[in-house]
């Protein structure tokens, strides 16, 4: 048995032992990546097809979207989190923010689309201006939607055409 001399100097300084983030911090980072992966799994199909992902991660997320059993789902999400540790998650988060309408540029585009919709419904001349700015737009379809939106508003019906105009405008703005 070896006795420790309390007066002897320590061979190491406990303050020098720290060499990086704590175990808890690493765990929080891993869980954040798993949460980001869970957001990818929950994306609507159209957005999932548009988002740029490494091929292996895309396949893992696509497989996870098909799994229904809880334990298998948990394991697949952990696997997605593991794959995400080897890539930079910032571009993926930025794309998700755009889909969720978080970015300022996306908010500005949505406001502009709303203004166009209001102008198109209120003024017949606005359609000409809109078609000049967006030559790829289907004028006949837009005219029909505008007529339907005006009719819906007059009759107090649900705003189906009103929403459709917004969707068409937003898609045209994204394509440009």
GIBEL-V976603 format. One record per backbone hydrogen bond with DSSP energy under -1.0 kcal/mol. CO is the residue of the C=O (numbers start at 1). NH is the residue of the N-H. E is the energy in kcal/mol with one decimal. If there is no record, write none. Layout:
BEGIN
co nh e
CO NH E
CO NH E
END
This chain:
BEGIN
co nh e
5 8 -1.2
13 16 -1.8
22 26 -2.3
23 27 -2.1
24 28 -2.3
25 29 -2.2
26 30 -2.3
27 31 -2.5
28 32 -2.2
29 33 -1.9
30 34 -2.1
31 35 -2.4
32 36 -2.1
33 37 -2.2
34 38 -2.2
35 39 -1.9
36 40 -1.7
37 41 -1.9
38 42 -1.6
44 48 -2.6
45 49 -2.0
46 50 -1.1
47 51 -1.7
54 58 -2.6
55 59 -2.4
56 60 -1.9
57 61 -2.6
58 62 -2.6
59 63 -2.3
60 64 -2.1
61 65 -1.9
63 66 -1.0
69 73 -2.6
70 74 -2.5
71 75 -2.2
72 76 -2.4
73 77 -2.3
74 78 -2.2
75 79 -2.2
76 80 -2.4
77 81 -2.3
78 82 -2.2
79 83 -2.5
80 84 -2.2
81 85 -1.0
83 86 -1.2
84 87 -1.1
89 93 -2.6
90 94 -2.5
91 95 -2.0
92 96 -2.3
93 97 -2.5
94 98 -1.9
95 99 -2.2
96 100 -2.3
97 102 -3.4
98 101 -1.1
103 107 -2.1
104 108 -2.4
105 109 -2.2
106 110 -2.3
107 111 -2.3
108 112 -2.3
109 113 -2.4
110 114 -2.2
111 115 -2.3
112 116 -2.4
113 117 -2.4
114 118 -2.4
115 119 -2.5
116 120 -2.9
117 121 -2.1
118 122 -2.2
119 123 -2.7
125 129 -1.5
126 130 -2.7
127 131 -2.6
128 132 -1.8
129 133 -1.8
130 134 -2.6
134 137 -1.8
138 142 -2.3
139 143 -2.7
140 144 -2.1
141 145 -2.4
142 146 -2.7
143 147 -2.4
144 148 -2.6
145 149 -2.7
146 150 -2.3
147 151 -2.3
148 152 -2.8
149 153 -2.2
150 154 -2.1
151 155 -2.3
152 156 -1.1
152 157 -2.2
158 160 -2.2
159 163 -1.8
160 164 -2.1
161 165 -2.5
162 166 -1.4
163 167 -2.3
164 168 -2.5
165 169 -2.6
166 170 -2.8
167 171 -2.3
168 172 -2.3
169 173 -2.4
170 174 -2.1
171 175 -2.2
172 176 -1.2
END
